[in-house]
């Protein structure tokens, strides 16, 4: 091989070396960029999960506080209704409206979750608003109501109202004012759920 060919081969080898070096640099840069992009993607994913988890926690706190507020409103409304004798219709309407808000608040917890808190809220709602009727009261109410529907008699209508008043006064008031167990159960479930959500955020 003469000097010219050696120079050509040296040039070819140099070009190949430079090309390979360039390719290695490009591949290295791509690997680094891929790793960087993956790292950024993971950070974004973790941030999104943390924000979503915090949003769920905030929704739950709001739902739990709404339920407790509605519970207090209902208890005060029942108290006002039972103080007045004879019964005050405006107070009874207030009891109904407060019971409706309490039901809505319990449903919101069913949506916000978790199930343990929703179950505790339902248990409390059922106990607070339950009306305990004896068989005799039910039988009398059904009889009077059936006769009233046929005759539209004013005396029967007044008796229906009286029975309804007795039901309301002798129904669930003990549950409504002696609710410590139900409140403790609800607060324990809510606290546990929020603590778990807080640990997930970390």
C-alpha positions in Angstrom: 0.0 0.0 0.0 1.4 3.3 -1.0 1.3 6.5 0.9 -1.8 7.8 -1.0 -3.9 4.7 -0.2 -2.8 4.9 3.4 -3.9 8.5 3.5 -7.3 7.6 2.0 -7.8 4.7 4.5 -6.7 7.0 7.4 -9.3 9.5 6.2 -12.0 6.8 5.9 -11.2 5.5 9.4 -11.3 9.0 10.7 -14.7 9.7 9.1 -16.0 6.4 10.5 -14.6 7.2 13.9 -16.1 10.7 13.9 -19.5 9.3 12.6 -19.5 6.6 15.3 -18.5 9.1 17.9 -21.3 11.4 16.8 -23.8 8.6 16.8 -22.7 7.6 20.3 -23.1 11.2 21.4 -26.6 11.4 19.8 -27.6 8.0 21.4 -26.2 9.1 24.7 -28.1 12.4 24.5 -31.3 10.6 23.6 -31.0 8.2 26.5 -30.4 11.1 28.8 -33.3 13.0 27.4 -35.6 9.9 27.7 -34.5 9.4 31.3 -35.1 13.1 32.0 -38.5 13.0 30.3 -39.5 9.9 32.3 -38.4 11.6 35.5 -40.4 14.7 34.7 -43.4 12.6 33.7 -43.2 10.7 37.0 -43.0 13.9 39.0 -46.0 15.3 37.1 -47.9 12.1 37.8 -47.1 12.1 41.5 -48.0 15.8 41.7 -51.3 15.1 40.0 -52.1 12.1 42.3 -51.2 14.2 45.3 -53.5 17.1 44.2 -56.3 14.7 43.4 -55.9 13.0 46.8 -56.0 16.4 48.5 -59.1 17.4 46.5 -60.8 14.2 47.7 -59.8 14.9 51.3 -61.2 18.4 51.1 -64.5 17.2 49.6 -64.8 14.7 52.4 -64.1 17.3 55.1 -66.7 19.6 53.6 -69.3 16.7 53.4 -68.6 15.7 57.0 -68.9 19.2 58.3 -72.1 19.7 56.4 -73.6 16.6 58.0 -72.6 17.7 61.5 -74.1 21.1 60.9 -77.3 19.6 59.5 -77.4 17.2 62.5 -77.2 20.2 65.0 -79.9 22.1 63.1 -82.2 19.0 63.2 -81.6 18.5 66.9 -82.4 22.2 67.7 -85.5 22.1 65.5 -86.8 19.0 67.2 -86.2 20.7 70.6 -88.2 23.7 69.5 -91.0 21.6 68.2 -91.2 19.6 71.5 -91.2 22.7 73.7 -94.4 24.1 72.3 -97.7 22.6 73.4 -100.0 22.5 71.6 -97.7 21.8 68.6 -96.6 24.7 66.5 -97.0 24.0 62.8 -94.2 26.3 61.8 -91.9 24.4 64.1 -93.0 21.1 62.6 -92.3 22.4 59.1 -88.8 23.5 60.3 -88.3 19.9 61.6 -89.2 18.5 58.2 -86.9 21.0 56.3 -84.0 20.2 58.7 -84.6 16.4 58.3 -84.4 17.0 54.5 -81.1 18.8 54.8 -79.8 16.1 57.0 -80.8 13.5 54.4 -79.0 15.5 51.7 -75.9 15.7 53.8 -75.9 12.0 54.5 -76.2 11.4 50.7 -73.3 13.7 50.0 -71.2 11.5 52.4 -72.3 8.5 50.4 -70.9 10.2 47.3 -67.7 11.5 49.0 -67.0 8.3 50.9 -65.6 6.2 52.1 -68.2 3.5 52.8 -67.4 3.3 56.5 -68.3 7.0 57.1 -71.4 6.7 54.8 -72.6 3.8 56.9 -72.1 5.7 60.2 -73.9 8.7 58.7 -76.8 6.5 57.6 -77.0 4.8 61.0 -77.2 8.2 62.7 -79.8 9.5 60.3 -82.0 6.5 60.6 -81.8 6.6 64.4 -82.4 10.4 64.6 -85.4 10.5 62.3 -87.0 7.1 63.1 -90.6 7.2 64.4 -91.3 4.3 66.8 -95.0 3.4 66.6 -96.9 0.9 68.6 -99.2 -1.5 66.8 -102.2 0.1 68.5 -101.3 3.6 67.2 -100.7 2.2 63.7 -104.0 0.4 63.7 -105.9 3.5 64.9 -104.2 5.8 62.4 -105.0 3.4 59.5 -108.6 3.0 60.6 -109.2 6.7 61.0 -107.4 7.6 57.8 -109.4 5.0 55.8 -112.7 6.3 57.1 -111.7 9.9 56.5 -110.8 9.2 52.9 -114.4 7.9 52.4 -116.3 10.4 54.4 -114.1 13.5 54.5 -115.4 14.0 58.0 -113.8 17.0 59.8 -113.7 15.2 63.2 -111.8 12.3 61.6 -109.4 14.8 60.1 -108.8 16.4 63.5 -108.2 12.9 65.0 -105.6 12.2 62.3 -103.9 15.4 63.3 -103.9 14.4 66.9 -102.5 11.0 66.2 -99.8 12.6 64.1 -98.9 14.9 66.9 -98.7 12.0 69.4 -96.5 10.1 66.9 -94.2 13.1 66.6 -94.0 13.7 70.3 -93.5 10.1 71.3 -91.4 9.0 68.3 -87.7 9.4 68.0 -87.0 12.3 70.4 -85.0 10.2 72.7 -82.7 9.2 69.8 -82.5 12.8 68.7 -81.3 14.1 72.0 -79.3 11.1 73.3 -77.2 10.8 70.2 -73.7 10.5 71.8 -73.1 7.0 70.7 -74.1 7.7 67.0 -72.0 11.0 67.0 -69.0 9.2 68.5 -69.3 6.4 65.9 -69.6 9.0 63.1 -66.6 11.1 64.3 -64.4 8.0 64.8 -65.2 6.8 61.2 -64.6 10.3 59.8 -61.4 10.9 61.7 -60.0 7.5 60.6 -60.9 8.1 56.9 -59.2 11.5 56.9 -56.1 10.1 58.6 -55.8 7.4 56.0 -56.3 10.0 53.2 -53.6 12.2 54.8 -51.2 9.3 54.9 -51.8 8.7 51.2 -50.9 12.3 50.5 -47.4 11.9 52.0 
